[in-house]
Amino acid sequence: MGEAKRRKDQGLSPRSPKTDSTNDSLGLFSKYPSLPYILVGIFIVYLIFDVVKYYTR
């Protein structure tokens, strides 16, 4: 006896379809679309600071 038939005989409602527990829209970059630009800006400022520090030594 299949599960659908058994549930029907017991008076239960049909099983709800499984939903994906992972949602792609909850990614960090999709939450904060300007985050990559901020990270790149911080990295460039760090590189400039490091180059200046290296050449003034």
Secondary structure in CASP SS format (residue, H / E / C, confidence):
PFRMAT SS
TARGET T0000
AUTHOR 0000-0000-0000
METHOD secondary structure of the structure
MODEL  1
M C 1.00
G C 1.00
E H 1.00
A H 1.00
K H 1.00
R H 1.00
R H 1.00
K H 1.00
D H 1.00
Q H 1.00
G C 1.00
L C 1.00
S C 1.00
P C 1.00
R C 1.00
S C 1.00
P C 1.00
K C 1.00
T C 1.00
D C 1.00
S C 1.00
T C 1.00
N C 1.00
D H 1.00
S H 1.00
L H 1.00
G C 1.00
L H 1.00
F H 1.00
S H 1.00
K H 1.00
Y C 1.00
P C 1.00
S C 1.00
L H 1.00
P H 1.00
Y H 1.00
I H 1.00
L H 1.00
V H 1.00
G H 1.00
I H 1.00
F H 1.00
I H 1.00
V H 1.00
Y H 1.00
L H 1.00
I H 1.00
F H 1.00
D H 1.00
V H 1.00
V H 1.00
K H 1.00
Y H 1.00
Y H 1.00
T C 1.00
R C 1.00
END
